[in-house]
Amino acid sequence: MDKTYQPEQIESRWYERWEADGHFAPSGEGAPFSIMIPPPNVTGSLHMGHAFQDTIMDTLIRWKRMQGHNTLWQVGTDHAGIATQMLVERKVAAEEGKTRHDLGREAFIDKVWEWKHESGGHITRQLRRMGASVDWSRERFTMDDGFYKAVQEVFVRLFNEGLIYRGKRLVNWDPTLHTAISDLEVENRDQQGQFWHFRYPLADGVTTDAGLDHLVVATTRPETLLGDTGVAVNPEDPRYASLVGKFVELPLVGRRIPIVADEHADMEKGSGCVKVTPAHDFNDYEVGRRQGLPLINVFTQDAAILPQAEAFDIQGRPLPDIDTTLPEAYAGLDRFEARKRIVADMEAAGLLEQVETVNNTLPYGDRSGDVIEPLLTDQWFVAVESLAKPAIEAVEKGDIEFVPKNYENMYFSWMRDLQDWCISRQLWWGHRIPAWYDVDGNVFVARNEVEATRQYLLELADFIEHEQDDFDTAMRLRSFDQLLGNTPQLTSDALLTMERLGVPRLTQDEDVLDTWFSSGLWTFATLGWPNRGEDFRTFHPSSVLVTGFDIIFFWVARMIMLTLKFTGEVPFKQVYVHGLVRDAQGQKMSKSKGNVLDPIDLIDGIDLDSLVEKRTGSLMQPQKAKAIANATRDEFPEGIEPHGTDALRFTFLSQATTGRDIKFDMGRLDGYRNFCNKLWNASRYVLMNAEGEDCGAEGGEVELSLADRWIVSELQRTEAQVTKAMQEYRFDQAAQALYDFLWGEYCDWYLELSKPVLWDEAASAEAKRGTRQTLVRVLEAILRLAHPMMPFITEEIWQRVAPLAGKTAGEGRDSIMVQPWPQPEPEKIDEAAGRDIAWLKGVIVAVRNVRAEMNIAPGKPLEVLLTKGSASDRERLEANRPFLAKLAKLERAEWLDDPEQAPLSATQLVGDMEVLVPMAGLIDKEAELARLAKEIDKQDKLIGGIEKKLANESFVAKAPEAVVEKERGKLADFQAARRVLVEQRDKIAAL
């Protein structure tokens, strides 16, 4: 083995080998275990959340594969409608100076596919870098042909059952992208804004109980005033009880609108009166639905003021009898410009009561950065009520289990208050809605154009025959239907025939489906549904879904509903919900904050200048970019050193508790890189002492030392602990158990305890063979135990260690990843060896403590006296003299029968037994006290400086909280160091 661990030299090599050898594919043997990867966006790059989630999934898959399961980790990417379309639009604009409208729909879609084939595999390459053992031979894309057919099939079936419908409803509208977006794509930002209080004159000479001729309403969006259709007061509010059923005159517009009683109005807030704009506010929409108010839309799709408003009832049907006149002065104005004009006009009319500055929240599109507008548009919806019931029951009955269980409550609360799901998007890239329209707007939903045309022709034939008594034309239409064939698109001959018959071609719906709709079919559509072939029968339902809590509503619940509906099965048996990866201070990682870390940079390293450029390159504000650059230089003055994939994976797993967010700490990553180095160096020691030597692999008598029996015993406990933790999704506990055993027991103790046997010329061949056998067999088991978490380093070392441990590769067994998972053997647990080693450790640690406290050089041989112990202590002293001499650096160790005869000594306790280190000739007491006095004085000065700084009220008030906390932490560290020095001084002074 190389002297130093260099992950970059082994990781790519091993991944290519695993993939080429087909080790990621299902074995076809054992009980099935499957995971469907949450499909990342095809436009994306691997972020910390992806890396964390994929580490968990790969750990599970590798573990189950080693347990003998028939494993499938299904991989694929999502077409990411908005993100991909925006990316390609920008590319076309930059390279050709054109918009997608210049190209036209078909040519633009060709451009998107071209980009996908050339550049769309970036994130899958990064998955390989993380060691993800997905079955690449089954890679899927949510726009590939098989998946496309599944999406069409689901849409058609739901429509035919009346569970998909088209209607005019209020949606989140992005005025820049001109599309509806989901709640997940809305970013709510806190900011300071205005609250305008307006007077609405009462109509018909009515006054309030207080004698006022107006009501006061308040709004943060004055431009929506134009679409008001009511004013709500609380039904329990005595101030306005007499006004319910009366009217106000809508300012600037002149429309009479009713005063209604509705619980949405809060008596304690403002005047207690609320303007109601059902076409431009989600809460108001519900008020309008309850009160039977009309919906008046005043915005274009650009969020500009319409020349004439549009009026609809709550079902979205036009209301021609309502006056939709709007003031000409506002026509065509952008909403924010209209806001200024309306406020000015209200003030000029004496109707502005007051302007209040408030802190509020505004919704922004996460892609466009524009303020999202609730807008009344024609959209496609899924009626979810009948789908939700079995999805709720599946979790209630335990067919699906959430881990941790408390996330079931989050799931239930949302599922029991569902709104119909808007599934259409006004984009070009995506699954186009499989609906076609005739010239009269009648809709025909089908799997393809030919099927839709067939429906159309048959309906048209029936109409002509029964309504127009034209039997001959009806017969020709029906005959033509029989000639259409089964091709998905109309042939040129079919189009010519339709033209001769005077039948216009149908027009397909321009919208595409929400990506959450197609990804909702992920678990079964990737396995070939609607065909229920061998893959589907073997791997569905999948075993576990690994996901973040933030998409339980948007994806998990919808997968459960759609999968139950179309397969009769749950999509997965368990949902492991993990937390989000945050920075070391617990803040969400985001580009705007400049605290994003790229997992590939943590693996391969990155210099400071490149890191700064990454974090600030996309920021438009120079001042903010400068602040982020300075913070980055403070945090990473030397850039980020390479750590390797295994260290990053182990860092993630060490923090993977159930459901809690992760504060990612670079110090931990550094520590686990050291852990990898520790494993590497320990393996080098084992190989240097085992390669070319008799390790008992070919048989022969062996003699196991106390240390051998103890480490084998501890291995059994560790194997049981790690397995139990993995079963319970406590990856943090599995990682900790492995870390403690490898570093604390095997490396720090057992390897040292092996040296007196291996290096003692007097030791028997059987004893040396036994120790070498134990060294390699325990290390080989450790490597298998660690492999799911740290795949690369374990494979590299295992290839050298396995033959020494008697592991023959055999057919298909040439990799650690297909070796059996270690199983604990309870009969090998040796309690007596554990007690004896605990005693030995206690004595060694006691001597080391004395060396540290008395400032005695680690290599100076010592004499030690043991006293006040039991007969078993005496026996252990005699049995372990070689180990004590080697590990505690003892010149002599004797039993002292009479404690009163002990010389002046430093003392440590091991149970009831005292460990005495005579001080004569070891230290100069006065010199040591003088040295400690200087050290204590130095600490006092450091403590005094920080206490003075923290006592400065100006510093505490003005400095960033992180800086103040850092100073407090330094103070605590200095105080702790001073206490240790004082304890040492007192002990020496007492000698």
Long-range contacts (C-beta under 8 A, 24 or more apart in sequence): 1-680, 1-683, 1-684, 1-687, 1-797, 1-800, 3-684, 4-677, 4-680, 5-644, 5-676, 5-677, 5-680, 5-681, 5-793, 7-603, 7-642, 7-643, 7-644, 7-645, 7-646, 7-647, 7-676, 7-792, 7-793, 8-604, 8-642, 8-644, 10-792, 10-793, 10-795, 10-796, 11-129, 11-131, 11-644, 11-645, 11-792, 14-791, 14-792, 14-795, 14-796, 15-128, 15-129, 15-131, 15-792, 17-815, 18-133, 18-815, 18-817, 19-128, 19-136, 21-814, 21-815, 22-137, 23-133, 23-815, 23-817, 23-818, 24-73, 24-133, 24-134, 24-135, 24-136, 25-135, 25-137, 26-70, 26-71, 26-72, 26-135, 26-538, 26-539, 27-65, 27-70, 27-71, 27-818, 28-70, 29-68, 29-70, 30-67, 30-68, 30-69, 30-70, 31-69, 31-70, 32-69, 32-70, 32-71, 32-72, 32-538, 32-539, 32-543, 33-61, 33-64, 33-69, 33-70, 33-71, 33-72, 33-543, 34-71, 34-72, 34-73, 34-74, 34-539, 34-540, 34-542, 34-543, 35-60, 35-61, 35-72, 35-73, 35-74, 35-542, 35-543, 35-544, 35-545, 35-546, 36-74, 36-522, 36-523, 36-526, 36-542, 36-545, 36-571, 36-572, 37-73, 37-74, 37-75, 37-76, 37-134, 38-545, 38-546, 38-547, 38-551, 38-555, 39-76, 39-77, 39-78, 39-140, 39-142, 39-519, 39-522, 40-77, 40-78, 40-123, 41-77, 41-78, 41-80, 41-83, 41-84, 41-123, 42-77, 42-78, 42-79, 42-80, 42-84, 42-116, 42-120, 42-123, 42-141, 43-80, 43-83, 43-84, 43-87, 43-120, 44-80, 44-83, 44-122, 44-123, 45-122, 45-123, 45-126, 45-598, 46-123, 46-126, 46-127, 46-129, 46-130, 46-598, 46-599, 46-600, 47-589, 47-596, 47-598, 47-599, 48-581, 48-589, 48-596, 48-597, 48-599, 48-664, 49-548, 49-580, 49-581, 50-123, 50-599, 51-130, 51-599, 51-648, 51-652, 52-578, 52-581, 52-652, 52-656, 52-662, 53-546, 53-547, 53-548, 53-578, 54-127, 54-130, 54-132, 55-130, 55-648, 55-649, 55-652, 55-653, 56-546, 56-576, 56-578, 56-652, 56-653, 56-656, 56-731, 57-132, 57-546, 58-130, 58-131, 58-132, 58-133, 58-649, 58-788, 58-791, 59-649, 59-653, 59-726, 59-731, 59-788, 59-789, 60-544, 60-546, 60-726, 60-788, 61-133, 61-788, 62-133, 62-787, 62-788, 62-791, 62-817, 63-726, 63-788, 63-821, 64-543, 65-133, 65-817, 65-818, 66-784, 66-787, 66-788, 66-817, 66-818, 66-819, 66-820, 66-821, 67-820, 67-821, 68-820, 68-821, 70-538, 72-135, 72-138, 72-535, 72-538, 72-539, 73-132, 73-133, 73-134, 73-135, 74-134, 74-135, 74-138, 74-140, 74-526, 74-527, 74-539, 74-542, 75-124, 75-127, 75-132, 75-134, 75-135, 75-136, 75-138, 75-139, 75-140, 76-139, 76-140, 76-141, 76-142, 76-522, 76-526, 77-120, 77-123, 77-124, 77-140, 77-141, 77-142, 78-142, 78-515, 78-518, 78-519, 79-141, 79-142, 79-143, 79-429, 79-430, 79-515, 79-518, 80-515, 81-425, 81-427, 81-429, 81-430, 81-512, 81-514, 81-515, 82-177, 82-179, 82-181, 82-185, 82-367, 82-425, 82-427, 83-367, 84-112, 84-115, 84-116, 84-429, 85-112, 85-427, 85-428, 85-429, 86-177, 86-367, 87-115, 88-112, 88-115, 88-429, 91-115, 100-428, 105-428, 108-428, 109-428, 109-429, 112-429, 116-141, 126-599, 126-600, 129-600, 129-603, 129-645, 130-599, 130-645, 130-649, 131-645, 131-646, 131-649, 131-791, 131-792, 133-791, 133-817, 138-526, 140-526, 142-431, 142-515, 142-518, 142-519, 142-522, 143-430, 143-431, 146-525, 146-528, 147-518, 147-521, 147-525, 147-526, 148-431, 149-447, 149-530, 150-521, 150-524, 150-525, 150-529, 150-530, 151-431, 151-513, 151-517, 151-518, 151-521, 151-525, 152-431, 152-434, 152-447, 152-448, 153-447, 153-530, 154-521, 154-562, 154-566, 155-433, 155-434, 155-445, 155-513, 155-517, 156-434, 156-445, 156-446, 156-447, 157-566, 158-382, 158-565, 159-435, 159-445, 160-445, 162-383, 163-382, 163-383, 163-386, 163-387, 164-380, 164-381, 164-382, 164-383, 164-423, 164-445, 165-380, 165-381, 165-383, 166-378, 166-379, 166-380, 166-381, 166-435, 166-443, 167-315, 167-316, 167-378, 167-379, 167-381, 168-312, 168-315, 168-316, 168-376, 168-377, 168-378, 168-379, 169-316, 169-376, 169-377, 169-379, 169-381, 169-420, 169-422, 170-278, 170-279, 170-280, 170-282, 170-285, 170-374, 170-375, 170-376, 171-374, 171-375, 171-377, 171-379, 171-422, 172-363, 172-372, 172-374, 173-301, 173-303, 173-372, 173-373, 173-374, 173-375, 173-377, 174-365, 174-367, 174-368, 174-370, 174-372, 174-373, 175-301, 175-302, 175-303, 175-370, 175-371, 175-373, 176-365, 176-368, 176-369, 176-370, 177-365, 177-367, 177-368, 177-370, 177-426, 177-427, 178-301, 178-302, 178-426, 179-425, 179-426, 179-427, 180-377, 180-379, 180-422, 180-424, 180-425, 180-426, 181-365, 181-367, 181-372, 181-425, 182-422, 182-514, 182-516, 182-554, 183-553, 183-554, 184-516, 184-550, 184-551, 184-554, 185-365, 185-366, 185-367, 186-363, 186-364, 186-365, 186-366, 186-372, 187-363, 187-364, 187-365, 187-366, 188-361, 188-362, 188-363, 188-364, 189-361, 189-362, 189-363, 189-364, 190-359, 190-360, 190-361, 191-359, 191-360, 191-361, 191-362, 192-357, 192-358, 192-359, 192-360, 193-220, 193-357, 193-358, 193-359, 193-360, 193-362, 194-220, 194-355, 194-356, 194-357, 194-358, 195-219, 195-220, 195-355, 195-356, 195-357, 195-358, 195-360, 196-220, 196-222, 196-343, 196-346, 196-352, 196-355, 196-356, 197-270, 197-271, 197-352, 197-353, 197-354, 197-355, 197-356, 198-222, 198-225, 198-251, 198-275, 198-346, 198-351, 198-352, 198-353, 199-251, 199-350, 199-351, 199-352, 199-353, 200-231, 200-248, 200-249, 200-250, 200-251, 200-273, 200-275, 200-351, 201-248, 201-249, 201-251, 201-351, 202-243, 202-246, 202-247, 202-248, 202-249, 203-246, 203-247, 203-248, 203-249, 203-256, 204-246, 204-247, 206-243, 206-246, 206-247, 208-239, 208-240, 208-243, 209-238, 209-239, 209-240, 209-242, 210-239, 214-248, 214-351, 215-240, 215-243, 215-248, 215-259, 215-271, 215-273, 216-270, 216-271, 216-273, 216-353, 217-270, 217-271, 217-273, 217-274, 217-275, 218-270, 218-271, 218-356, 219-275, 220-358, 220-360, 221-280, 221-281, 221-339, 222-339, 222-342, 222-343, 222-346, 223-298, 223-305, 223-335, 223-336, 223-338, 223-339, 223-342, 224-275, 224-277, 224-280, 224-281, 224-298, 225-250, 225-251, 225-252, 225-253, 225-275, 225-277, 225-342, 226-252, 226-253, 226-296, 226-298, 226-305, 226-309, 226-326, 226-327, 226-330, 226-342, 227-277, 227-279, 227-280, 227-296, 227-297, 227-298, 227-309, 228-255, 228-257, 228-275, 228-276, 228-277, 228-296, 229-257, 229-276, 229-277, 229-278, 229-288, 229-293, 229-294, 229-295, 229-296, 230-257, 230-258, 230-259, 230-260, 230-275, 230-276, 230-287, 230-288, 230-291, 230-293, 231-257, 231-258, 231-259, 231-260, 231-273, 231-274, 231-275, 231-276, 232-259, 232-260, 232-261, 232-262, 232-264, 232-265, 232-273, 232-274, 232-276, 232-287, 232-291, 233-259, 233-260, 233-261, 233-262, 233-265, 233-272, 233-273, 233-274, 234-261, 234-262, 234-263, 234-265, 234-266, 234-267, 234-272, 235-261, 235-262, 235-263, 236-267, 237-265, 237-267, 237-272, 239-272, 240-272, 240-273, 251-346, 251-349, 251-351, 252-327, 252-342, 252-345, 252-346, 252-349, 253-325, 253-326, 253-327, 255-323, 258-293, 260-287, 260-291, 260-293, 262-287, 262-290, 262-291, 278-314, 279-312, 279-375, 279-376, 280-373, 280-374, 280-375, 280-376, 281-374, 282-374, 285-374, 288-314, 289-314, 294-319, 294-322, 295-376, 296-322, 296-324, 297-375, 297-376, 298-326, 299-335, 299-373, 299-375, 301-375, 301-377, 302-334, 303-334, 303-335, 303-373, 303-375, 304-332, 304-333, 304-334, 304-335, 304-338, 305-330, 305-331, 305-332, 305-333, 305-335, 305-338, 306-331, 307-331, 307-332, 310-376, 312-376, 316-376, 316-378, 335-373, 379-422, 379-423, 379-424, 379-511, 380-422, 380-423, 380-424, 380-433, 380-435, 380-511, 380-513, 381-420, 381-421, 381-422, 381-423, 382-420, 382-421, 382-423, 382-517, 383-420, 384-418, 384-419, 384-420, 384-421, 384-561, 385-418, 387-561, 387-562, 387-564, 387-565, 388-415, 388-416, 388-418, 388-561, 390-561, 390-564, 390-565, 391-415, 391-557, 391-560, 391-561, 391-564, 392-416, 394-560, 394-564, 394-570, 395-560, 399-570, 399-573, 400-560, 400-570, 400-572, 400-573, 400-574, 400-575, 401-573, 401-574, 401-575, 402-574, 402-575, 402-577, 403-574, 403-575, 403-576, 403-577, 403-658, 403-729, 404-577, 404-658, 404-659, 406-659, 407-549, 407-552, 407-575, 407-577, 407-659, 410-549, 410-552, 411-552, 411-556, 411-557, 414-552, 414-553, 414-557, 415-557, 421-517, 421-558, 422-514, 423-513, 423-514, 423-516, 423-517, 424-511, 424-512, 424-513, 424-514, 425-511, 425-512, 425-513, 425-514, 426-510, 426-511, 427-511, 427-512, 428-512, 429-512, 430-512, 430-513, 430-515, 430-518, 431-512, 431-513, 431-517, 431-518, 432-508, 432-509, 432-511, 432-512, 432-513, 433-508, 433-509, 433-511, 433-512, 433-513, 434-508, 434-509, 435-508, 435-509, 436-506, 436-507, 436-508, 436-509, 437-506, 437-507, 437-508, 437-509, 438-504, 438-506, 439-504, 444-506, 447-488, 448-488, 448-489, 449-488, 449-489, 449-490, 449-506, 449-508, 450-484, 450-485, 450-486, 450-487, 450-488, 450-489, 450-490, 450-494, 452-506, 453-484, 453-490, 453-494, 453-498, 453-505, 453-506, 454-481, 454-484, 456-506, 457-481, 457-503, 460-503, 473-501, 476-501, 477-501, 477-503, 516-554, 516-555, 516-558, 517-558, 519-555, 519-559, 520-555, 520-558, 520-559, 520-561, 520-562, 520-563, 521-559, 521-562, 521-563, 521-566, 522-559, 522-571, 523-559, 523-563, 523-571, 523-572, 524-563, 524-566, 524-567, 524-571, 529-566, 529-567, 530-566, 540-567, 540-569, 540-571, 541-569, 541-570, 541-571, 541-572, 541-573, 542-571, 542-572, 542-573, 543-572, 543-573, 543-574, 544-572, 544-573, 544-574, 544-575, 544-576, 545-571, 545-572, 545-574, 545-575, 545-576, 546-576, 546-578, 547-575, 547-576, 547-577, 547-578, 548-577, 548-578, 548-579, 548-580, 549-577, 549-578, 549-579, 549-580, 549-659, 550-580, 552-577, 576-658, 576-729, 577-658, 577-659, 578-656, 578-658, 578-659, 579-657, 579-659, 579-660, 579-661, 579-662, 580-661, 580-662, 581-652, 581-661, 581-662, 581-664, 582-661, 582-662, 582-663, 582-664, 583-663, 583-664, 584-663, 584-664, 584-665, 584-666, 585-663, 585-962, 586-661, 586-663, 591-615, 591-618, 591-619, 592-619, 593-628, 594-619, 594-624, 594-627, 594-628, 594-631, 594-632, 597-664, 599-648, 601-640, 602-640, 602-643, 602-648, 602-669, 603-642, 603-643, 603-644, 603-645, 603-648, 604-642, 605-639, 605-640, 605-641, 605-642, 605-643, 606-639, 606-640, 607-639, 608-632, 608-633, 608-636, 608-637, 608-638, 608-639, 609-639, 610-639, 611-636, 611-639, 611-640, 640-666, 643-669, 643-670, 643-672, 643-673, 644-673, 644-676, 644-792, 644-793, 645-791, 645-792, 646-676, 646-789, 646-790, 646-791, 646-792, 646-793, 646-794, 647-672, 647-673, 647-675, 647-676, 648-672, 649-789, 649-790, 649-791, 650-675, 650-676, 650-735, 650-789, 650-790, 653-731, 653-732, 653-734, 653-735, 653-789, 654-731, 654-732, 654-735, 654-736, 654-739, 655-732, 656-731, 656-732, 656-735, 657-730, 657-732, 658-729, 658-730, 675-739, 675-742, 675-743, 676-790, 676-793, 678-742, 678-743, 678-747, 679-742, 679-747, 679-782, 679-786, 679-790, 679-793, 679-797, 680-793, 680-797, 682-742, 682-746, 682-747, 682-751, 682-779, 683-779, 683-797, 683-800, 683-801, 685-751, 686-751, 686-775, 686-776, 686-779, 686-801, 687-800, 687-801, 687-804, 689-754, 689-758, 689-772, 689-775, 690-772, 690-775, 690-776, 690-804, 691-800, 691-804, 693-772, 694-765, 694-768, 694-769, 694-772, 695-769, 695-772, 695-773, 695-775, 695-776, 695-804, 695-805, 696-769, 696-770, 696-772, 696-773, 696-806, 697-773, 697-803, 697-804, 697-805, 697-806, 700-766, 700-769, 701-766, 701-769, 702-766, 702-769, 702-770, 702-773, 703-764, 703-766, 703-767, 703-769, 703-770, 704-770, 704-771, 704-774, 705-753, 705-757, 705-767, 705-770, 705-771, 706-833, 706-836, 706-837, 706-840, 706-879, 706-880, 706-883, 707-749, 707-750, 707-753, 707-754, 707-757, 707-771, 707-837, 707-883, 708-770, 708-771, 708-774, 709-830, 709-833, 710-750, 710-830, 710-833, 710-834, 710-836, 710-837, 711-745, 711-746, 711-750, 711-774, 711-778, 712-774, 712-778, 712-828, 712-830, 713-828, 713-829, 713-830, 713-831, 713-833, 713-834, 714-741, 714-745, 714-834, 715-741, 715-778, 715-781, 715-782, 715-822, 715-828, 716-824, 716-825, 716-826, 716-828, 716-829, 717-824, 717-829, 718-745, 718-785, 719-781, 719-785, 719-822, 719-823, 719-824, 720-824, 722-785, 723-821, 723-824, 726-788, 731-789, 734-789, 735-789, 738-782, 738-785, 738-786, 738-789, 741-782, 742-782, 742-786, 746-778, 746-779, 746-782, 749-837, 749-841, 750-778, 751-775, 752-886, 752-887, 753-883, 753-887, 755-886, 756-882, 756-883, 756-885, 756-886, 760-882, 776-801, 776-804, 776-805, 777-805, 777-806, 779-805, 780-804, 780-805, 780-807, 781-822, 783-816, 784-816, 784-819, 784-820, 784-821, 784-822, 785-821, 785-822, 787-816, 787-817, 787-819, 791-817, 836-876, 836-879, 836-880, 839-873, 839-876, 839-880, 839-910, 839-911, 840-876, 840-880, 840-883, 840-884, 842-910, 842-911, 843-884, 843-888, 843-910, 843-915, 844-884, 844-887, 844-888, 846-908, 846-909, 846-910, 846-915, 847-888, 847-889, 847-890, 847-908, 847-915, 847-917, 848-888, 849-908, 850-906, 850-908, 850-915, 850-917, 853-906, 853-983, 853-984, 853-987, 853-988, 854-906, 854-917, 854-919, 854-922, 854-923, 854-928, 854-984, 854-987, 854-988, 855-923, 855-928, 855-931, 855-984, 856-922, 856-923, 858-889, 859-889, 860-889, 860-922, 861-889, 861-890, 861-891, 862-888, 862-889, 862-890, 862-891, 862-917, 862-922, 863-890, 863-891, 863-892, 863-893, 863-894, 863-917, 863-918, 864-888, 864-890, 864-892, 864-893, 864-894, 864-915, 864-916, 864-917, 865-893, 865-894, 865-895, 865-896, 865-902, 865-905, 865-915, 865-916, 865-917, 865-918, 866-893, 866-894, 866-895, 866-896, 866-913, 866-914, 866-915, 866-916, 867-895, 867-896, 867-897, 867-898, 867-899, 867-902, 867-913, 867-914, 867-916, 868-899, 868-912, 868-913, 868-914, 869-910, 869-911, 869-912, 869-913, 869-914, 870-912, 870-913, 873-911, 873-913, 904-991, 906-987, 906-991, 919-991, 923-988, 925-988, 925-991, 928-988, 929-985, 929-988, 929-989, 932-981, 932-984, 932-985, 932-988, 933-985, 935-981, 936-978, 936-981, 936-982, 936-985, 939-974, 939-977, 939-978, 939-981, 940-978, 942-974, 943-971, 943-974, 943-975, 943-978, 946-970, 946-971, 946-974, 947-971
